[in-house]
Amino acid sequence: MGLIPKLSSGQVLVRTTAFAITAGARAGLQGSASYAGAAETDVVMQATGIGEVLESTNTQFPLASMVLRQTGWQENAALNNL
């Protein structure tokens, strides 16, 4: 299991179940110039993901809700501005 971020007010903790591997991300992984940029060590690759809310400080997103947001290539994400 990945690191679990601490939540601030209004955030939700999401466990990513799937994320997009786009053409731009693939190009970045291959070292080509792309809108996604090249992969960097210890920097989360950006991606749209689907995940389940594990913890919430936002009343609009109760536990077990499913969300589609920018989760990045990571198992757990603390998301703002949903």
N, C-alpha and C positions, 0 to 999 in steps of 0.2 A: 504494500500500500504506500502511496506517495505521501509527501508531507501534507499536513492539514493546516491551512492558513487560519489565523484568528480573524473573526469577523468584526467589522465596525458597524455602526448604526446604519440600517437600510440595506446591508449586504445580505447575500445568500451564499451558502456553501453548496456547490454542485459537484457531484461525482460524474465525470464525463464518461458516457457509455459509447459514444462514437464521435468522430470528428472528420471534417473534410480534408482530403489530401488533394489540393488543387494543382493545376498546371504550374502556377507561380511558385508554390511551395516545392514542388518537384524540381523545378529549374534552380531554385535557391539551394537545394540539397546537392545538386550536381555542380554548383559553383557558377552557374550562369547568372547574368543580371536579370532580376525580376522585380515585380512590385512587392513581393514578399521579402526580398532581401536574402542574403546568404545566411545559412545557419551559423549560430554562434554558441560556443560552450556556455552553459549555465544561463542561457536566455531562452525563454519559452517561445517556441514557434507559434505564430498567430494562426488561428483557424476557427472556423465556425464549428461548434459542437452541440450535441444533444446530451442532456444529462438530467439526473434526478436530484432534487433539492434534499440535502441531508440535514441542513440547519438553516434557520432563517431569522433575520431581524427585520424582515419586510413582510407586513401582513398580507400583501397581495400574492405572496408565494409561500403557501403552507408546505410543511414537510411532505415528501413524496411527489410533489408537483414535478412535471417534466418541462424542461425549458430548452429553447433553441437560441443560443447566444455565442458570443466570442469567448470560448473557453480556452483556446490554445491547445497545444499538444501536451496536456497534462492530465493526470488522473483526477485531481481535486482543484477547483477554482473558486476563489471568493469573488463574486460578481457584484458590480455596482449598477446603478441606473437601469434597472430592468424595465 
